[in-house]
Amino acid sequence: MNIYDVIQKPLISEKTQVEKESKGIVAFQVHRDANKLEIKTAVETLFKVEVTDVNTINVAGKMKRFGRHYGKRSNWKKAYVTLKEGSSVDFFEV
């Protein structure tokens, strides 16, 4: 799998920003078939940082109503990547 296919987008919320500042943990939405080793190498090569740990979560899609019909959002995978002390990833570089 290509490293550009592994990481789909960063997850930016209040919770992830607090974890990023206090613990050095960054959250990403990743490909459903990606494993921890692929995620680690993709983050290290794309952002040029050192990764110490990767935790993954499979998130189930929610059931939603569209008028009188029901549908289901897609399942997706979330990865919490712990960076080495002193490393940081800035998504909003200018």
GROMACS elastic network, one bead per residue, 0.5 to 0.9 nm:
[ bonds ]
;  ai    aj funct       b0    kb
    1     4     6  0.84723   500
    1     5     6  0.67618   500
    1     6     6  0.70678   500
    1    34     6  0.79938   500
    1    38     6  0.81720   500
    2     5     6  0.52660   500
    2     6     6  0.66115   500
    2    42     6  0.85358   500
    3     6     6  0.51821   500
    3     7     6  0.70386   500
    3    38     6  0.75562   500
    3    39     6  0.80087   500
    3    41     6  0.77543   500
    3    43     6  0.83151   500
    3    45     6  0.82658   500
    3    46     6  0.80063   500
    4     7     6  0.61156   500
    4     8     6  0.75866   500
    4    42     6  0.74585   500
    4    46     6  0.83581   500
    5     8     6  0.64949   500
    5    30     6  0.81016   500
    5    31     6  0.68377   500
    6    29     6  0.87865   500
    6    30     6  0.54975   500
    6    31     6  0.51052   500
    6    32     6  0.85209   500
    6    33     6  0.84440   500
    6    34     6  0.61391   500
    6    38     6  0.72422   500
    6    39     6  0.64687   500
    6    42     6  0.69028   500
    7    10     6  0.78301   500
    7    28     6  0.67021   500
    7    29     6  0.63470   500
    7    31     6  0.64824   500
    7    34     6  0.88451   500
    7    39     6  0.72078   500
    7    42     6  0.72216   500
    7    43     6  0.78386   500
    8    28     6  0.73201   500
    8    29     6  0.55577   500
    8    30     6  0.51972   500
    8    31     6  0.66464   500
    9    28     6  0.57987   500
    9    29     6  0.53196   500
    9    30     6  0.71526   500
   10    26     6  0.79837   500
   10    27     6  0.60798   500
   10    29     6  0.60096   500
   10    30     6  0.86917   500
   10    91     6  0.80916   500
   11    16     6  0.71657   500
   11    26     6  0.80478   500
   11    27     6  0.53629   500
   11    28     6  0.51429   500
   11    29     6  0.64126   500
   11    78     6  0.85464   500
   12    15     6  0.81276   500
   12    16     6  0.60262   500
   12    17     6  0.67476   500
   12    26     6  0.89159   500
   12    27     6  0.75704   500
   12    28     6  0.85302   500
   13    16     6  0.53039   500
   13    17     6  0.61349   500
   13    18     6  0.86743   500
   14    17     6  0.51944   500
   14    18     6  0.62842   500
   14    19     6  0.87448   500
   15    18     6  0.53080   500
   15    19     6  0.63461   500
   15    20     6  0.86279   500
   16    19     6  0.50570   500
   16    20     6  0.59672   500
   16    21     6  0.86233   500
   16    25     6  0.75651   500
   16    26     6  0.66441   500
   16    27     6  0.64386   500
   17    21     6  0.62299   500
   17    22     6  0.85839   500
   17    25     6  0.87220   500
   17    26     6  0.80492   500
   18    21     6  0.52888   500
   18    22     6  0.60297   500
   18    23     6  0.80463   500
   18    25     6  0.89223   500
   19    22     6  0.52650   500
   19    23     6  0.52594   500
   19    24     6  0.63072   500
   19    25     6  0.54752   500
   19    26     6  0.72601   500
   20    23     6  0.57829   500
   20    26     6  0.55667   500
   20    27     6  0.84711   500
   20    82     6  0.88341   500
   20    88     6  0.83370   500
   20    89     6  0.88249   500
   21    24     6  0.59079   500
   21    25     6  0.78872   500
   22    25     6  0.81220   500
   23    82     6  0.78251   500
   23    83     6  0.86150   500
   24    81     6  0.83976   500
   24    82     6  0.59365   500
   24    83     6  0.56004   500
   24    84     6  0.75918   500
   24    85     6  0.73920   500
   24    86     6  0.85784   500
   24    87     6  0.78436   500
   24    88     6  0.71214   500
   25    80     6  0.63243   500
   25    81     6  0.54731   500
   25    83     6  0.61711   500
   26    79     6  0.82202   500
   26    80     6  0.57192   500
   26    81     6  0.51970   500
   26    82     6  0.64938   500
   26    83     6  0.76267   500
   26    88     6  0.88188   500
   26    89     6  0.78061   500
   27    78     6  0.70434   500
   27    79     6  0.56266   500
   27    81     6  0.61754   500
   27    82     6  0.88843   500
   28    77     6  0.85967   500
   28    78     6  0.58483   500
   28    79     6  0.52658   500
   28    80     6  0.66169   500
   28    81     6  0.78387   500
   29    32     6  0.89564   500
   29    76     6  0.74383   500
   29    77     6  0.59560   500
   29    79     6  0.63330   500
   30    33     6  0.84765   500
   30    34     6  0.69720   500
   30    39     6  0.77444   500
   30    76     6  0.76287   500
   30    77     6  0.56068   500
   30    78     6  0.59454   500
   30    79     6  0.66148   500
   31    34     6  0.53757   500
   31    35     6  0.88157   500
   31    76     6  0.74740   500
   31    77     6  0.64979   500
   31    78     6  0.86204   500
   32    35     6  0.84143   500
   32    58     6  0.78428   500
   32    75     6  0.82892   500
   32    76     6  0.60245   500
   32    77     6  0.53192   500
   32    78     6  0.86204   500
   33    77     6  0.86117   500
   34    37     6  0.82157   500
   34    38     6  0.61094   500
   34    39     6  0.66265   500
   34    77     6  0.87437   500
   35    38     6  0.54529   500
   35    39     6  0.63169   500
   35    40     6  0.87434   500
   35    56     6  0.83674   500
   36    39     6  0.50933   500
   36    40     6  0.61052   500
   36    41     6  0.87253   500
   36    53     6  0.87302   500
   36    54     6  0.60042   500
   36    55     6  0.73331   500
   36    56     6  0.72959   500
   36    79     6  0.83897   500
   37    40     6  0.50830   500
   37    41     6  0.62850   500
   37    42     6  0.85723   500
   37    54     6  0.82358   500
   38    41     6  0.53005   500
   38    42     6  0.60740   500
   38    43     6  0.86493   500
   39    42     6  0.51274   500
   39    43     6  0.61826   500
   39    44     6  0.85712   500
   39    54     6  0.76233   500
   39    79     6  0.79806   500
   39    81     6  0.84757   500
   40    43     6  0.53749   500
   40    44     6  0.61769   500
   40    45     6  0.86750   500
   40    50     6  0.87370   500
   40    51     6  0.64058   500
   40    52     6  0.85387   500
   40    53     6  0.79301   500
   40    54     6  0.68008   500
   40    81     6  0.77043   500
   41    44     6  0.51116   500
   41    45     6  0.60869   500
   41    46     6  0.84452   500
   41    51     6  0.84925   500
   42    45     6  0.53583   500
   42    46     6  0.59425   500
   42    47     6  0.83158   500
   43    46     6  0.52872   500
   43    47     6  0.57724   500
   43    48     6  0.73978   500
   43    49     6  0.73212   500
   43    50     6  0.83633   500
   43    51     6  0.76493   500
   43    81     6  0.83728   500
   44    47     6  0.57025   500
   44    48     6  0.50294   500
   44    49     6  0.50745   500
   44    50     6  0.58313   500
   44    51     6  0.65986   500
   45    48     6  0.52578   500
   45    49     6  0.75523   500
   46    49     6  0.83051   500
   47    50     6  0.89524   500
   47    88     6  0.88089   500
   47    89     6  0.67170   500
   47    90     6  0.89057   500
   48    87     6  0.89980   500
   48    89     6  0.88114   500
   49    83     6  0.72239   500
   49    84     6  0.77124   500
   49    87     6  0.58628   500
   49    88     6  0.70835   500
   49    89     6  0.76694   500
   50    82     6  0.89084   500
   50    83     6  0.59654   500
   50    84     6  0.54921   500
   50    85     6  0.87471   500
   50    87     6  0.68019   500
   51    54     6  0.77170   500
   51    81     6  0.69161   500
   51    82     6  0.59604   500
   51    84     6  0.56209   500
   51    87     6  0.86286   500
   52    81     6  0.78270   500
   52    82     6  0.56970   500
   52    83     6  0.56617   500
   52    84     6  0.56415   500
   53    80     6  0.82830   500
   53    81     6  0.59819   500
   53    82     6  0.50320   500
   53    83     6  0.72410   500
   53    84     6  0.87038   500
   54    79     6  0.66882   500
   54    80     6  0.58015   500
   54    82     6  0.62290   500
   55    78     6  0.83935   500
   55    79     6  0.56293   500
   55    80     6  0.51123   500
   55    81     6  0.65038   500
   55    82     6  0.83302   500
   56    77     6  0.70199   500
   56    78     6  0.56509   500
   56    80     6  0.62728   500
   56    81     6  0.86068   500
   57    76     6  0.86302   500
   57    77     6  0.57375   500
   57    78     6  0.51168   500
   57    79     6  0.63465   500
   57    80     6  0.83560   500
   58    75     6  0.74086   500
   58    76     6  0.60651   500
   58    78     6  0.63483   500
   58    79     6  0.88697   500
   59    75     6  0.58335   500
   59    76     6  0.53070   500
   59    77     6  0.56788   500
   59    78     6  0.69819   500
   60    73     6  0.83012   500
   60    74     6  0.74084   500
   60    76     6  0.66942   500
   60    77     6  0.85831   500
   61    72     6  0.62769   500
   61    76     6  0.72451   500
   62    71     6  0.85544   500
   62    72     6  0.57486   500
   62    73     6  0.54248   500
   62    74     6  0.77984   500
   62    75     6  0.82612   500
   63    70     6  0.69438   500
   63    71     6  0.58343   500
   63    73     6  0.64737   500
   64    69     6  0.86114   500
   64    70     6  0.57761   500
   64    71     6  0.53335   500
   64    72     6  0.58509   500
   64    73     6  0.73013   500
   65    68     6  0.66901   500
   65    69     6  0.57650   500
   65    71     6  0.61016   500
   65    72     6  0.84598   500
   66    69     6  0.51884   500
   66    70     6  0.59216   500
   66    71     6  0.69954   500
   67    70     6  0.78787   500
   72    75     6  0.88552   500
   83    86     6  0.80993   500
   83    87     6  0.60392   500
   83    88     6  0.70365   500
   83    89     6  0.87721   500
   84    87     6  0.55815   500
   84    88     6  0.83466   500
   85    88     6  0.84534   500
   90    93     6  0.59729   500
